[in-house]
Amino acid sequence: MIRHSTNVWLAVLAAGIGAVAAAQQTEPAKPRLELSAQEWNFGEVWQGLPVKHEVKVTNAGTAPLTITVTSSCGCTVPTPPKSPLDPGESGTMTISYDAAHRRGPANQTLTIATNDPERATVSFVVRGEVKPTYDVTPVDVLNFARLYQDSQESRALQIINRYSGKMSLQLKEGLETPGFSVELKELEPGRRYELSARTRPPLAAGVVRRDVLLETGLEVMPEIRVLIAATVEAPITVLPDKLVWPRNLVSPIDKVLRVSYAPGHPVRVVEAHASDPAITVTIHDVPPTPRTAQPGGEKPQTQPAPDEPMQEIVVRLPATTPAPGADLAAIELRTDSKDPAYEKITIAVHIVGPAEGTAAPHAAPTTQPTPTSAPAPTTP
């Protein structure tokens, strides 16, 4: 009887062990993500100091673990560990926070995506506070906005040291700022400075971006960059700067080019012609628009406002078909500008549409009316 009971017990035990072994053999292998932390608080740091942190990433599963990491902000840059990580293998995720160009509270999130079926997406939070090394007032740009080639203007701002140590601010040696003179004054030793910029005519027309580099003498932030920004208007502007000539017109159409110049420096178009003899071009003067009465009973101003057209050039595009294969014509304008770059202005005329014989039926023509301030051009 005892022997029989023992045999039964051994049979049950063997069956249980076999069931466990079978279950282990049939359970699929899977990865499992483990992180040494899911948050990094770097505390208070001075602007300019490097801020980095490392997080240990482990695959505690039985299958390879794939990992990708994305950031909610370009200021927080993760370097993920190798991927995939083999079972039991560990790697390091490095996180860098841009404390050189960011200030104030930090609250960013990294998203870790894996093939762990139980932790497919994990959030990692980055917190802290970046204390400003310096302040700029009223704004951090020497913004001249709109200028003309002979403009004489100046802008200034103040740089205030907020760091615990003294600042020895100075212009970087060899600094070049074409079109502008830059000066730095110390208002309070080691603490407060004034940076000013003044135009140095003649200015080149176009968008201006000049970097003013300042050396601080501080290890935490060795250099400060201040931008000079402006848009210098050309002595003469013609708009639009290109025209479109549809093929196979059923009737001529008129296009109007509007000419304006810098206030107080009139520049006129004295001659205009087209590269295609079928196009006619006529120049019309536009009288200035009278302004409202001035305080004190003075006469109304009749000077043009900036961007008000002083001339209008009417371009008549004929219904004749341009030469086969032609896709571009031009309007050439000659001015009385003293600047050689603006003595001649070319307006491109783009020829569009299918060639003759392949065009679709014409719709009703659209004619741009001639401005009321200018007489209608005559047909050649």
C-alpha positions in Angstrom: 0.0 0.0 0.0 2.8 2.4 0.9 4.7 1.5 -2.2 1.5 2.2 -4.3 1.0 5.6 -2.7 4.7 6.5 -3.3 4.4 5.6 -6.9 1.3 7.7 -7.4 3.0 10.7 -5.7 6.1 10.4 -7.9 3.9 10.2 -11.0 2.0 13.4 -10.0 5.3 15.2 -9.3 6.8 14.1 -12.7 3.7 15.2 -14.5 3.9 18.7 -12.8 7.5 19.1 -13.7 6.8 18.0 -17.2 4.0 20.5 -17.5 6.2 23.4 -16.2 9.0 22.4 -18.6 6.5 22.2 -21.5 5.1 25.6 -20.6 8.6 27.1 -20.5 9.3 25.6 -23.9 6.2 26.9 -25.5 6.3 30.5 -24.0 7.6 32.8 -26.7 10.8 34.8 -26.2 10.2 38.6 -25.7 12.3 41.6 -24.8 11.9 43.6 -21.6 13.0 47.2 -21.1 14.6 48.4 -17.9 15.8 51.9 -17.2 17.9 53.1 -14.4 15.6 56.2 -14.1 12.7 57.8 -16.0 13.4 61.4 -15.0 16.4 63.7 -14.8 16.3 67.0 -12.8 19.5 68.9 -13.4 18.6 71.5 -10.8 19.9 75.1 -11.3 22.7 75.8 -13.7 24.1 78.9 -15.3 23.4 79.7 -18.9 26.3 78.5 -21.0 27.4 75.5 -18.9 27.2 72.0 -20.6 24.4 69.9 -19.1 24.6 66.2 -19.8 23.2 63.0 -18.2 23.5 59.2 -18.7 20.8 56.6 -18.3 21.4 52.9 -18.1 19.2 50.9 -20.5 19.0 47.1 -20.0 17.3 44.3 -21.9 16.0 42.0 -19.1 14.1 39.9 -21.6 14.8 36.8 -23.7 14.7 38.4 -27.2 16.6 41.3 -28.8 15.3 44.8 -27.7 15.0 47.5 -30.3 15.1 51.2 -29.1 14.4 54.6 -30.7 14.3 57.9 -28.8 12.7 61.2 -29.9 12.6 64.5 -28.2 9.8 67.1 -27.7 12.3 70.0 -28.3 15.5 70.6 -30.2 17.0 71.9 -27.0 17.0 68.3 -25.5 19.1 65.9 -27.6 19.2 62.2 -26.8 21.9 59.8 -28.0 20.2 56.3 -27.8 22.1 53.2 -26.9 22.9 50.6 -29.5 19.9 48.9 -31.0 19.1 46.1 -30.8 20.3 45.1 -27.3 20.7 41.3 -26.9 19.0 39.6 -23.9 20.9 40.5 -20.7 22.8 43.3 -22.5 23.0 46.9 -21.2 23.7 50.2 -23.0 23.9 53.9 -22.2 21.5 56.7 -23.3 23.1 60.1 -23.2 21.0 63.3 -22.8 22.2 66.8 -23.5 20.3 70.0 -22.7 21.1 73.2 -24.5 21.8 75.6 -21.7 23.8 77.9 -23.9 20.8 79.2 -25.8 18.0 78.5 -23.4 17.1 80.1 -20.1 14.4 79.7 -17.5 12.5 76.5 -16.6 13.1 73.3 -18.5 10.4 70.8 -18.8 10.9 68.5 -21.8 10.0 64.9 -22.6 11.9 62.2 -24.4 9.8 59.4 -25.9 11.4 55.9 -25.9 9.8 53.5 -28.3 10.7 49.8 -28.1 9.5 46.4 -29.2 8.8 45.4 -25.5 5.1 44.3 -25.7 4.5 45.6 -22.2 6.4 48.9 -22.5 6.1 49.9 -26.1 6.3 53.6 -25.3 8.0 55.1 -22.3 8.3 58.8 -21.4 11.5 60.3 -19.9 11.2 63.7 -18.3 13.9 66.4 -18.2 13.5 69.2 -15.7 15.7 72.0 -14.3 16.3 75.7 -14.3 18.8 77.7 -16.4 19.8 81.0 -14.8 20.6 83.8 -17.3 24.3 84.8 -17.4 23.3 88.1 -18.9 20.3 90.2 -20.0 19.9 92.5 -23.0 17.5 95.5 -23.0 15.3 96.7 -24.6 15.7 93.8 -27.1 18.5 91.5 -28.1 18.7 92.8 -31.7 20.0 96.1 -33.2 17.1 96.3 -35.5 17.2 99.1 -38.1 14.1 97.7 -40.0 13.8 99.8 -43.2 16.8 101.8 -44.5 17.8 103.6 -47.7 21.3 103.7 -49.2 22.0 107.1 -47.7 20.3 106.5 -44.3 22.1 107.8 -41.3 20.6 106.1 -38.2 21.8 104.5 -35.0 20.6 101.9 -32.6 21.7 100.9 -29.1 21.1 98.3 -26.4 22.4 97.5 -23.0 24.0 94.2 -21.8 23.7 93.5 -18.1 25.9 90.9 -16.4 23.8 88.6 -14.2 26.6 86.1 -13.4 28.2 85.9 -10.0 31.6 86.9 -11.4 32.6 90.1 -13.2 32.4 90.4 -16.9 35.1 92.0 -19.0 33.1 92.6 -22.2 34.9 93.6 -25.4 34.4 93.5 -29.2 36.0 90.5 -30.7 39.3 91.3 -32.4 39.1 91.5 -36.2 35.3 92.1 -36.2 33.9 93.3 -39.5 30.4 94.8 -39.9 30.3 96.3 -43.5 28.0 99.3 -43.7 27.9 99.8 -39.9 30.2 101.3 -37.2 29.9 99.5 -33.9 30.9 100.8 -30.5 31.0 99.3 -27.0 30.9 101.4 -23.8 31.3 100.3 -20.2 28.6 101.9 -18.1 29.3 100.1 -14.8 32.6 98.2 -14.5 32.1 94.5 -15.0 28.3 94.7 -14.8 26.7 96.9 -17.4 27.6 97.9 -21.0 26.1 99.8 -24.0 26.5 98.4 -27.5 25.6 100.8 -30.3 25.7 100.6 -34.1 25.5 103.4 -36.7 25.0 103.2 -40.4 27.9 104.0 -42.6 26.5 105.1 -46.0 26.4 104.3 -48.8 24.6 101.0 -47.9 24.3 98.1 -50.2 20.7 97.4 -51.1 19.2 94.1 -49.8 18.6 92.3 -46.6 21.3 92.9 -44.0 22.4 90.5 -41.3 25.5 91.3 -39.4 26.8 89.4 -36.3 28.5 91.4 -33.6 30.7 89.1 -31.5 31.6 90.1 -28.0 34.1 88.3 -25.7 33.0 88.2 -22.1 36.0 86.9 -20.2 33.7 84.4 -18.5 34.4 80.7 -18.7 30.7 79.8 -18.4 29.9 81.8 -21.6 33.0 83.1 -23.4 31.1 84.8 -26.2 27.9 86.8 -26.8 26.4 87.3 -30.2 24.2 90.3 -31.1 22.5 90.7 -34.5 22.3 93.8 -36.6 19.3 93.5 -38.9 18.0 95.8 -41.6 16.5 95.9 -45.1 18.1 98.5 -47.4 15.7 99.6 -50.1 17.0 99.9 -53.6 17.2 103.4 -55.1 14.5 102.3 -57.6 11.9 99.5 -57.4 9.9 98.1 -60.2 7.0 95.8 -59.4 6.1 93.2 -60.4 9.5 92.0 -61.3 8.3 89.5 -64.0 5.3 89.2 -66.4 3.5 86.3 -68.0 2.5 86.3 -71.7 0.0 83.6 -72.5 0.3 82.0 -75.9 -2.6 82.2 -78.5 -4.4 85.2 -77.0 -7.6 86.3 -78.8 -7.0 89.9 -77.9 -4.2 92.1 -76.5 -3.8 92.5 -72.7 -2.1 95.3 -70.8 0.2 94.7 -67.9 1.3 97.6 -65.6 4.8 98.0 -64.0 4.9 100.4 -61.1 8.1 102.4 -60.5 8.9 103.9 -57.1 12.1 105.3 -55.6 13.6 106.2 -52.2 12.1 109.4 -50.6 14.0 112.5 -51.6 16.0 110.8 -54.3 13.9 110.6 -57.4 15.1 108.1 -60.0 13.2 108.0 -63.3 12.9 105.4 -66.1 13.9 107.4 -69.2 13.7 104.6 -71.8 11.9 101.3 -72.2 11.7 98.7 -74.9 10.9 95.0 -75.4 13.0 92.3 -76.9 10.0 91.1 -78.9 9.0 93.9 -81.4 5.4 92.8 -81.1 5.3 94.0 -77.5 4.7 97.8 -77.0 5.9 99.6 -74.0 4.9 103.2 -72.9 6.0 105.2 -69.9 3.6 107.4 -67.9 4.3 109.8 -65.1 2.1 109.6 -62.0 1.5 112.9 -60.1 2.1 112.6 -56.3 -1.1 112.1 -54.2 -1.8 115.2 -52.1 -1.6 114.6 -48.4 -4.0 115.9 -45.7 -3.6 119.5 -44.4 -0.8 120.0 -41.9 -1.1 121.4 -38.3 -1.0 125.2 -38.2 -2.8 125.7 -41.6 0.2 124.7 -43.7 -0.4 123.6 -47.3 -0.9 119.9 -47.9 2.2 117.9 -48.7 2.5 116.7 -52.3 5.7 114.6 -51.8 5.2 110.9 -52.5 5.1 108.5 -49.7 7.5 105.5 -49.7 6.4 102.9 -52.2 4.0 105.2 -54.0 4.5 104.7 -57.7 6.1 107.7 -59.5 5.8 106.2 -62.9 3.8 103.5 -64.5 5.0 101.5 -67.5 2.2 99.9 -69.5 3.2 96.8 -71.4 0.8 95.7 -74.1 1.1 91.9 -74.9 -0.3 91.3 -78.3 -2.6 88.5 -79.5 0.1 87.4 -82.0 1.8 84.1 -81.3 5.4 84.3 -80.2 8.0 82.6 -82.4 7.9 78.8 -82.2 10.1 77.5 -79.3 10.3 80.9 -77.6 9.5 80.8 -73.9 11.0 84.1 -72.7 11.0 87.7 -73.7 12.2 90.8 -71.7 11.4 94.4 -71.0 14.5 96.5 -70.6 14.3 99.8 -68.7 17.0 102.4 -68.6 17.1 104.9 -65.7 18.9 108.1 -64.7 20.3 106.4 -61.5 23.8 107.3 -60.6 24.3 103.8 -59.2 25.6 101.7 -62.1 23.8 98.6 -60.6 20.4 100.3 -61.3 21.1 102.1 -64.6 19.5 99.1 -66.4 16.6 97.0 -65.1 15.4 93.9 -66.9 11.9 92.5 -66.4 11.4 88.9 -67.6 8.3 88.0 -69.7 7.6 84.3 -69.4 5.7 82.9 -72.4 3.3 80.1 -71.2 0.7 77.8 -72.7 0.6 75.3 -75.5 2.1 76.0 -78.9 -0.1 77.1 -81.8 -2.2 74.2 -83.1 -2.4 72.4 -79.7 -4.2 75.0 -77.7 -7.5 74.3 -76.0 -10.5 76.5 -77.0 -10.0 80.1 -75.7 -11.9 81.4 -72.8 -13.1 85.0 -72.7 -10.0 87.2 -72.5 -9.1 89.0 -69.3 -7.8 92.6 -69.7 -6.0 94.4 -67.0 -7.3 98.0 -67.2 -4.9 100.8 -67.8 -4.5 103.0 -64.6 -6.8 106.0 -64.6 -3.7 108.2 -63.9 -2.1 107.3 -67.2 -3.4 107.6 -70.8 -4.1 104.4 -72.7 -1.2 103.2 -74.9 -1.5 103.6 -78.6 -1.4 100.5 -80.8 1.6 100.5 -83.1 
